[in-house]
Amino acid sequence: MTRSRIVIYSPRGEVYEKKLFKWISRIGTEILRDTTIDEVLSPKNTEALVLFGGNKKIGDLELLSDRFRNLVQGKFVYHIGCQSQKIASEILDFGAIGFIGFKNRFFFDLRSRKTGGDLAVKATLSGIKALQKKKKAIDIFNILRENYIKTYKKSIELYKKKKCSYLTVLGLKNNANSIFFMGDPNWIISSDPVTVVVTTKIGHKIEKRVNIIDITPEIIEWLREDPKRISKLKPDQFENLIANRLELIRFNVKKIGNTYSQDGGIDLIAWPKSTHLPFLIAIQAKHKQTGSPIGPSVVREFKGAIESHPIDIGLLVTNTRFTPSARWFRDKHAHIIRLRDFDDLRNWINSEFDKKDVLGEIPDYLELAPGLIINIPKILYVK
């Protein structure tokens, strides 16, 4: 009798795979190398597909391609990555029989046990084990949700003992709260399955990516308790913090690429939600884990980066401070360059934006002609 197959697949590159498959090879019964997703999914006895990776990485390169439509028909899909709902409907439309995924960001840290990442791994693997044990789709979902809740509660205990970070606690909480199921709840694999682990690249350039946790109200409160914790954020989380605060004062914000890709010296673009008088702000985020200040060369390079684009204001933000020379250079180019340091971020975290207008240092007055002086009140309304 031909045994059913569960395929575990990750298009994330060899470095990621070595760490990932250290875990999943323990429950896999067959390892395939140098193959393609077509070859893996084509056999009729392939009944379940476990996908590791963010929806953009998988969706753009594999899942939403035309050739995937026939391959996914009649299969159960377990997506371990961020914002699965963006691909869930398409996969079900392609004929998948069921789908388990995560609505929001997904925390799965393979780098160190000290971060609590192994808790997420164990909870994640419980879903694969439930597949192997021929559990119903709805039972697999319930097992996963229960295990993610357990890992979240365990992380709270570890945090109290200073064995994991508060961001890990929030990440595991997000896993527990965002898992969802769509499709046939009574689906069950037809026979004792063979679990196939696929270690292959997909032929596309793999960019370095990190796990990004959204800036939630809990994180803002955590930073308010001690603003110096900003230094503990990852660079991408620091960018997200800046975006979050700008959105609070009615700006649209777009991230340029990912944190570790070339971005031309600009990390974020912002523009007012009101279109009555549109303008563009280019933001560069300089995150420091130490207290080293930002010197004039960084400000000078940022000025050069924005001058080649139709940018109205350049906003350079750091969690440390700027040297006197850096501020001197800014003063010479105050018509386009604005600087924001740790003190400003502390105000932003407390939603105190009117202490220094985010749009720049507006002068107290303008002398339009001899004796014609116009006073300028500097008040920024924040809800």
C-alpha positions as CSV (number, residue, x, y, z in Angstrom):
1,M,0.0,0.0,0.0
2,T,1.3,3.5,-1.0
3,R,1.7,5.6,2.1
4,S,0.5,9.2,2.2
5,R,3.1,12.0,2.3
6,I,3.5,15.1,4.4
7,V,5.8,17.5,2.7
8,I,7.8,20.1,4.7
9,Y,9.1,22.8,2.5
10,S,11.1,26.0,3.2
11,P,12.3,28.4,0.4
12,R,14.5,30.4,2.8
13,G,18.1,29.5,1.9
14,E,20.6,27.1,3.3
15,V,21.6,29.0,6.4
16,Y,18.0,29.1,7.6
17,E,17.4,25.5,6.6
18,K,20.4,24.1,8.5
19,K,18.9,25.5,11.7
20,L,15.3,24.7,10.8
21,F,15.9,21.1,9.8
22,K,18.0,20.4,12.9
23,W,14.6,20.4,14.5
24,I,12.2,19.0,11.9
25,S,14.6,16.3,10.7
26,R,13.9,14.5,14.0
27,I,10.3,13.9,13.0
28,G,10.9,13.5,9.2
29,T,11.3,10.1,7.7
30,E,12.8,11.1,4.3
31,I,15.0,14.0,3.2
32,L,15.0,15.2,-0.4
33,R,17.7,17.5,-1.8
34,D,18.1,19.5,-5.0
35,T,14.5,19.1,-6.0
36,T,11.6,21.5,-6.8
37,I,8.3,22.1,-5.3
38,D,6.7,20.7,-8.5
39,E,8.4,17.4,-8.0
40,V,7.6,17.3,-4.4
41,L,3.9,18.0,-4.7
42,S,3.1,16.2,-8.0
43,P,2.8,12.7,-6.6
44,K,-0.9,11.9,-5.9
45,N,0.0,10.5,-2.4
46,T,1.1,13.9,-1.2
47,E,-1.8,15.0,1.0
48,A,-0.4,17.7,3.3
49,L,2.0,20.6,2.8
50,V,3.9,22.4,5.6
51,L,5.3,25.7,4.5
52,F,7.9,27.7,6.4
53,G,8.4,31.3,5.5
54,G,6.7,34.7,5.3
55,N,3.7,35.1,2.9
56,K,5.7,37.5,0.6
57,K,8.7,35.2,0.3
58,I,6.5,32.2,-0.5
59,G,3.6,33.9,-2.1
60,D,5.5,36.0,-4.7
61,L,7.9,33.3,-5.7
62,E,5.9,30.1,-5.4
63,L,2.5,29.8,-4.0
64,L,0.6,32.2,-6.1
65,S,2.2,31.2,-9.4
66,D,0.0,29.6,-12.1
67,R,1.7,26.2,-11.8
68,F,0.9,26.0,-8.1
69,R,-2.9,25.8,-8.8
70,N,-2.9,22.2,-9.9
71,L,-0.3,21.1,-7.3
72,V,-2.3,22.3,-4.3
73,Q,-5.6,20.8,-5.2
74,G,-7.0,18.4,-2.5
75,K,-4.1,19.1,-0.1
76,F,-4.1,20.3,3.5
77,V,-1.8,23.4,4.0
78,Y,-0.1,24.4,7.2
79,H,1.6,27.8,6.7
80,I,4.2,28.8,9.3
81,G,4.9,32.4,8.6
82,C,3.6,36.0,8.8
83,Q,0.1,37.2,7.8
84,S,-1.1,33.9,6.3
85,Q,-4.6,35.4,5.6
86,K,-3.1,37.2,2.6
87,I,-2.6,33.9,0.8
88,A,-5.2,31.6,2.6
89,S,-8.2,32.5,0.3
90,E,-6.1,32.1,-2.9
91,I,-4.8,28.7,-1.8
92,L,-8.4,27.5,-0.9
93,D,-9.6,28.8,-4.3
94,F,-6.9,26.7,-5.9
95,G,-8.6,23.7,-4.4
96,A,-6.8,23.2,-1.1
97,I,-8.9,21.2,1.3
98,G,-7.9,23.1,4.5
99,F,-5.5,25.8,5.7
100,I,-4.0,26.7,9.1
101,G,-2.0,29.9,9.4
102,F,-1.4,33.1,11.4
103,K,-3.2,36.4,10.9
104,N,-0.5,38.6,12.1
105,R,3.3,38.5,12.6
106,F,4.7,35.1,13.5
107,F,7.4,34.6,16.1
108,F,9.8,31.7,15.3
109,D,13.4,32.5,16.5
110,L,15.9,29.8,15.6
111,R,19.0,31.7,16.7
112,S,19.2,31.1,20.4
113,R,17.4,29.1,23.0
114,K,17.9,32.1,25.3
115,T,15.4,34.1,23.4
116,G,12.7,31.5,24.0
117,G,12.6,30.6,20.4
118,D,12.7,26.9,21.1
119,L,9.3,27.3,22.8
120,A,7.8,28.5,19.4
121,V,9.6,25.6,17.6
122,K,8.1,22.9,19.9
123,A,4.6,24.4,19.6
124,T,5.0,24.5,15.8
125,L,6.2,20.9,15.5
126,S,3.2,19.8,17.5
127,G,1.0,20.5,14.5
128,I,3.2,18.3,12.3
129,K,3.1,15.5,14.8
130,A,-0.7,15.8,14.9
131,L,-0.7,15.4,11.1
132,Q,1.4,12.3,11.5
133,K,-1.0,10.9,14.1
134,K,-3.9,11.2,11.6
135,K,-5.7,13.8,13.6
136,K,-8.7,15.7,12.1
137,A,-8.0,19.2,10.7
138,I,-9.9,20.9,13.5
139,D,-8.1,18.8,16.1
140,I,-4.7,19.8,14.6
141,F,-5.8,23.5,14.9
142,N,-6.9,23.0,18.5
143,I,-3.6,21.2,19.4
144,L,-1.6,24.0,17.9
145,R,-3.6,26.8,19.6
146,E,-3.3,25.0,23.0
147,N,0.4,24.6,22.6
148,Y,1.0,28.2,21.6
149,I,-1.0,29.3,24.7
150,K,1.2,27.0,26.8
151,T,4.4,28.5,25.3
152,Y,3.1,32.0,25.9
153,K,2.4,31.2,29.6
154,K,5.8,29.5,29.9
155,S,7.6,32.6,28.4
156,I,6.0,34.8,31.2
157,E,7.7,32.5,33.8
158,L,11.0,32.7,31.9
159,Y,10.7,36.5,31.6
160,K,10.2,36.8,35.4
161,K,13.4,34.8,35.8
162,K,15.2,37.0,33.2
163,K,15.7,34.0,30.9
164,C,13.9,35.6,27.9
165,S,13.0,39.1,26.7
166,Y,9.6,40.8,27.0
167,L,9.5,41.0,23.1
168,T,9.7,37.2,23.1
169,V,6.7,37.1,25.4
170,L,4.8,39.4,23.1
171,G,5.8,37.4,20.1
172,L,4.5,34.1,21.6
173,K,1.3,35.8,22.7
174,N,0.8,37.0,19.2
175,N,1.2,33.4,17.9
176,A,-1.5,32.2,20.3
177,N,-3.9,35.0,19.4
178,S,-3.5,35.0,15.7
179,I,-3.6,31.3,14.6
180,F,-6.7,30.5,12.4
181,F,-8.2,27.7,10.4
182,M,-10.2,27.6,7.2
183,G,-11.6,24.7,5.2
184,D,-13.0,21.3,6.0
185,P,-12.7,20.6,9.7
186,N,-13.2,16.9,9.3
187,W,-10.3,16.4,6.8
188,I,-7.9,13.6,7.9
189,I,-4.9,12.1,6.1
190,S,-5.9,8.8,4.5
191,S,-3.0,6.5,5.7
192,D,0.0,6.4,8.0
193,P,2.1,9.1,6.4
194,V,5.7,9.4,5.3
195,T,7.1,12.9,6.3
196,V,9.3,14.3,3.5
197,V,11.7,17.1,4.4
198,V,12.7,19.2,1.4
199,T,16.0,21.0,1.6
200,T,16.3,23.0,-1.6
201,K,16.6,26.5,-2.8
202,I,14.0,27.9,-5.2
203,G,16.4,29.5,-7.6
204,H,15.8,33.1,-6.5
205,K,18.0,35.4,-4.5
206,I,17.3,35.0,-0.8
207,E,17.6,38.3,1.1
208,K,18.5,38.3,4.8
209,R,15.3,38.7,6.8
210,V,14.6,38.9,10.4
211,N,11.5,38.3,12.5
212,I,9.6,41.6,12.9
213,I,7.3,42.1,15.7
214,D,4.6,44.9,15.2
215,I,4.7,47.8,17.6
216,T,1.8,47.0,19.8
217,P,0.4,49.0,22.7
218,E,2.1,46.6,25.0
219,I,5.5,47.4,23.5
220,I,4.8,51.1,23.7
221,E,4.0,50.7,27.4
222,W,7.1,48.6,27.9
223,L,9.2,51.4,26.4
224,R,7.4,54.1,28.4
225,E,8.5,52.3,31.6
226,D,12.1,52.7,30.5
227,P,12.8,54.5,27.2
228,K,16.4,53.2,27.2
229,R,14.9,49.9,26.2
230,I,14.8,51.3,22.7
231,S,18.4,50.2,22.4
232,K,17.2,46.6,22.9
233,L,15.0,46.7,19.8
234,K,16.3,45.3,16.6
235,P,16.9,47.8,13.7
236,D,13.7,46.8,11.9
237,Q,11.7,47.2,15.1
238,F,13.2,50.6,15.6
239,E,12.0,51.6,12.1
240,N,8.6,50.2,12.9
241,L,8.5,52.3,16.1
242,I,9.2,55.5,14.1
243,A,6.5,54.6,11.6
244,N,4.1,53.8,14.4
245,R,4.6,57.2,16.0
246,L,4.3,59.1,12.7
247,E,1.1,57.3,11.9
248,L,-0.2,58.4,15.2
249,I,0.0,62.1,14.1
250,R,-1.8,61.3,10.8
251,F,1.0,60.5,8.4
252,N,1.0,57.7,5.9
253,V,4.3,55.8,6.1
254,K,5.9,53.4,3.7
255,K,8.9,51.3,4.5
256,I,11.6,51.1,1.8
257,G,12.7,47.5,1.2
258,N,13.8,45.6,4.3
259,T,16.2,46.7,7.0
260,Y,19.2,44.8,5.5
261,S,18.8,45.6,1.8
262,Q,20.1,48.7,0.0
263,D,17.7,51.6,0.3
264,G,19.6,54.6,-1.0
265,G,20.0,56.0,2.5
266,I,16.3,56.3,3.0
267,D,14.4,53.9,5.3
268,L,10.9,55.3,5.4
269,I,8.8,57.7,3.3
270,A,6.0,59.7,5.0
271,W,3.3,62.0,3.8
272,P,0.3,63.6,5.5
273,K,-3.0,61.8,5.3
274,S,-4.7,65.1,4.4
275,T,-4.1,65.7,0.7
276,H,-4.9,69.5,0.9
277,L,-1.2,70.3,0.9
278,P,0.9,67.2,0.2
279,F,4.6,67.0,0.9
280,L,7.1,64.2,1.3
281,I,9.4,63.4,4.3
282,A,12.3,61.0,3.9
283,I,13.4,59.3,7.1
284,Q,16.6,57.6,7.9
285,A,16.7,55.5,11.1
286,K,20.0,55.1,12.9
287,H,19.7,52.6,15.7
288,K,22.5,52.1,18.2
289,Q,22.9,49.4,20.8
290,T,25.5,51.5,22.5
291,G,25.5,55.2,23.3
292,S,27.8,56.3,20.6
293,P,26.6,59.6,19.0
294,I,25.9,60.3,15.4
295,G,28.6,62.5,13.7
296,P,28.4,65.0,10.8
297,S,29.4,62.5,8.1
298,V,26.1,60.6,8.6
299,V,24.1,63.9,8.3
300,R,26.1,64.9,5.3
301,E,25.5,61.6,3.5
302,F,21.8,61.7,4.3
303,K,21.5,65.2,2.8
304,G,23.1,63.9,-0.3
305,A,20.7,61.0,-0.5
306,I,17.6,63.1,-0.4
307,E,18.7,65.9,-2.6
308,S,18.5,63.7,-5.7
309,H,14.8,63.0,-5.0
310,P,11.7,65.3,-4.8
311,I,11.8,65.3,-1.0
312,D,10.6,68.2,1.0
313,I,12.1,67.3,4.4
314,G,14.7,64.8,5.5
315,L,14.3,63.5,9.1
316,L,17.2,61.7,10.6
317,V,16.3,59.7,13.8
318,T,18.6,58.1,16.3
319,N,18.1,56.5,19.7
320,T,21.4,58.2,21.0
321,R,22.4,61.8,20.3
322,F,24.0,64.0,17.7
323,T,27.5,65.5,18.1
324,P,27.8,69.3,18.1
325,S,29.4,69.1,14.6
326,A,26.4,67.2,13.3
327,R,24.0,69.8,14.7
328,W,26.1,72.6,13.2
329,F,25.9,71.0,9.8
330,R,22.1,70.6,10.3
331,D,21.8,74.3,11.2
332,K,23.5,75.2,7.9
333,H,20.9,73.1,6.0
334,A,17.9,73.6,8.3
335,H,15.6,74.2,5.3
336,I,15.7,70.5,4.5
337,I,17.4,68.5,7.3
338,R,15.8,67.7,10.7
339,L,17.4,65.7,13.6
340,R,15.6,63.7,16.2
341,D,17.5,62.0,19.1
342,F,16.7,60.0,22.2
343,D,15.0,62.9,24.0
344,D,12.6,63.3,21.1
345,L,11.9,59.6,20.9
346,R,11.1,59.6,24.6
347,N,8.5,62.3,24.0
348,W,7.2,60.4,21.0
349,I,6.7,57.3,23.1
350,N,4.7,59.4,25.5
351,S,2.7,60.8,22.6
352,E,4.1,64.3,23.4
353,F,4.8,65.6,19.9
354,D,4.3,69.3,20.5
355,K,7.6,69.7,22.4
356,K,9.4,69.7,19.1
357,D,7.3,69.7,16.0
358,V,7.9,66.5,13.9
359,L,7.8,68.6,10.8
360,G,10.9,70.4,11.8
361,E,12.3,73.3,13.8
362,I,9.9,76.1,12.8
363,P,11.3,79.6,13.7
364,D,9.6,81.7,16.3
365,Y,9.1,84.5,13.8
366,L,9.8,85.6,10.2
367,E,11.0,89.0,9.3
368,L,9.5,89.5,5.8
369,A,10.6,93.1,5.5
370,P,12.3,95.7,7.7
371,G,10.0,96.1,10.7
372,L,7.5,93.5,9.3
373,I,7.8,90.6,11.8
374,I,5.3,87.7,11.8
375,N,5.2,85.6,15.0
376,I,4.6,81.9,14.4
377,P,2.9,79.8,17.1
378,K,4.2,76.3,17.2
379,I,1.4,74.0,18.3
380,L,0.8,70.5,17.0
381,Y,-2.6,69.0,17.9
382,V,-2.5,65.3,18.8
383,K,-5.7,63.4,19.6
